[in-house]
Amino acid sequence: MKLMSMDDYGPIPEGASQYPIEFIEARGFIKLREDENLVEVGFTEKADETMKDNLRNFHKKPVVFIPMDAAELSAFLGNRMGEAAADEKGAPAIDDRVLLDKLANDAPIINLVNSICIDGIRCGASDIHLESTGEGLRVRYRQDGVLRTVKTLEGSRFPAMSSRIKIMANLNILERRQPQDGRITVKLGDDQVDFRVSIVPIAGGESIVLRILGRKAATSLEELGFSVTQLGTLRRLLRMPHGLLLLTGPTGSGKTTTLNAMLRELVSDTLKIITIEDPVEFLVEGVNQIQINEQIGLGFDVLLRRVLRQDPNVIMIGEIRDSATAEITLRAALTGHLVLSTLHTNDTASVIHRLINMGIEPYLIASVLRGAAAQRLIRRICPHCVEERQAAPEEHRLLEAAGITAEKLYQGRGCTACGHTGFSGRIVASESFAADAGLEELILNRANINVLSAYLRKQGMRTLLEDGLEKAVLGITTLGEVEREIVLSAEGDNTINEKKL
């Protein structure tokens, strides 16, 4: 059954023209539209047939019942209840003398916080930002890697909202001078969603960021957007019985999502798979997942030593952060385990020098490194408003320099489906290699980045830029996105030897 969105109905009836909020919340019915001849009523799964008959009798005219998402209705009610509790002009501002713990549990504040969280989940945001500034309370969502302001509220509401979030995350509501971190687990229908909470003091108040952590396993490698050639390389590496496979890229480039997609392909009754993560962002059935806890001394290096006694076949380490973790990771790969992990570098060739800089001997890297992949996340053009355009002369020159020919490019016009951004969702742009004897010799000889990059390209590796440009020509993304995520992020780094846009 297809669910309709309230956004398709323009202004929803209000006041006397709408059902009482208590009825909407309890019964799951809301009036979407009404004219002289017809009433359109939205309903959720809690609605019952008896009440439908009662509404038909009540309106004395034809009634059309339209299925809708319960989460969308909850967000709508939360916004309305929050707005109903807006400070009236002349009302005293909240200060330190107010009992914030009591205020934070008032229904309007609960509804407002709930609606902000539900809206963030529904629109696919990765983070929710609440910032207390001199101009008021600003609420922003990070969607497809870009921050967007969704509402601005009275600044006097922030202390109560901050306290409500701290209560939910089991934090100290009276502490406003020190940063605090916590976690919130909520149920939304049949789904369970986790929020990682970060609160830091700023001039004029606090900044609260809620990272939305999906509880379901990551998608497949195909759906992430890897090319056919790269899929072949990655799957060949995943079939290795032992060795090290690294994913690299800046923060927010989707490395953890890719790692979890790889784990899904590896899950088998014949393999023992253990992960060490910070935090556990996706639950993968058939995998033993462990979350680090630095407060009690369980860091990556300590847990990795313990995990090696669990007789694993495959180990996934969320991130190689320091020399101790790097050395244990490579030793584990050397002693018969397939190890997957991540590093923060700009491209694949840089992982070798990063490991050397961490104090790992070249002979050990050459012995265990089976391959690496670098990736970025670039926004997809919205399929509902995609349109062709002629490529400009400078774009022709750029594409030709990469060996690509195209007369037409694509862009999103902007529509209601994509929030008038022209983009909807993100896809991976990547480069990858599998190690061979020639690369091992270069590692042993401590070859510089340029030599390593030239060798990998000679062996057929397509670069991040080339992969991004190909996706732009295919109408998946735009050249502007390729510039923003691949070229500009590499500018100023002399380890990148690619043409700039």
C-alpha positions, 0 to 999 in steps of 0.5 A: 500500500503506497503511503501519501505524504502530507507535503502533497496537500499544501496547507493542512486545515487548522483550528476549528477546521481540523480535528482536535489534536488529542483525537489525531494523536489517539486515533491516527486520523487527520483532515488533509483537505476539505471542500464543499463536495469532499473530505480527504482524511489521512490515517495511520495503522492505528486507525480502525474501521469503526472510526472511519464509519463514524467520520463518514456520518460526521461529515455528511459528505463523501470521505476519502481515506488516504494511508500515511506514515505514522512517523510523519504524523508524529512529526507534524503533531510535535511541531504543532504542539511545540508551536502552541507552546511558543513564548508569548511576547513579554513572557519572561525568559528562562534563566538559571533559576528555572527548574530545568529538569521539571521544565525539560519534562513538560509535554511541549518540550518533549514533543518539540524534541521528538518532532525534530528527531523524527523529521531528521530520521525521515528526511535521511539526515546523518546529523542534527545540529541544535545551536544556541546563538545570539539570534536564537535557536537554530536547527540544522540537518546534514543531508547528503553531506550538506548542512541545511537550516530547517527552523529557527526558534526562540532562544529562550527554549534552548535550555529546556531542550538541552536539558531534555536531550541530556536527560534522554542521554543520561548526562548531567543537566546542570553541567554547561561548562564542560563537553559531554558525550552520550547515547540515546536509543529510541523506537520509531514504529518497529525500528530502533534508532540510536543517536550519538550525542555530543554537547560542547559549550560555545559563546552564548550557550551550547552546541548539540549534535545528534549523529543518527546511527542506523541499526540495520546492516549496510547496503550492498557494494553494488548499491554503494556505486562501485564500478564493475572493475572495482567490484571485481578487485574488492571481491578478489581481495575479500576472498584472500585467506589472510592479509590486510585490506585498507579503506581510506578517505577523509571523515564522512566519506562512507568508509564504515558503510563500505566496510559493513557492506564487505562484511555482509558479503563475507558472512558465512557459517564457516567463518568467525568474524569479529569487529572492533568499532567506535561506535557500532553504527550498523548491526550485521547479522552473523558478526560479533561486534565490539564497541571500544570504551576508552574510559575503562581502558578498552581501546582498539589495541587492547581489544585487538589483543583479546580478539586474537584469542577468539580464533577469528578468521576475519577481523574488522578494525574501525580505524588505525589511529596510532602506532600501537594499533597499526603494529598489532593490526599488521601482525594479526594479518601476518599470522593468518587473519584477514584484517579490514580497516581504515586510514585517513589519507587522500588516496590509495598510494598514501596508505603506504607512507602513512603506515611507514610514518607510524613506524611500521617497517616496509618489509612488514607492509609489503608482506601483509598489504593485499590492497586498498581503496580510496573513496569519496561520497558525491551527491546523486542528481535527483532522478525526478528533475534531472535535465541535459545541458551542453558541456562548456568548452572548459568542461570538454578540455577537462574530460578530454584530459582524462580520456573521456568524450561527452557532448552533454552533461546533466544537472538537477533542476530542483523540485519538491522531491529533492527539496529544490537542491537538485540532488537526492542521495549520494554515491561512491567515487573511488579508486582501488588496487590489488598489490602485486610483486612490483608494488611490493618491491617499490614498498621495500625500496621506500619509493615516494608517492609519485612513483607509487601512484605512477606504477598503480596507474600503469597497472590500470588503476582508475583514479578518484577523479576519473571515476568521478568524471565518468559518473558525471558523464553518465548523468549520476552526478555533476562536474560541480560535485566532482570538483567539490568532493574530489578536486578541492579536497585534494588541493594543497596536498602534494601527494595528489598528482591529478589535473585540477578542475 
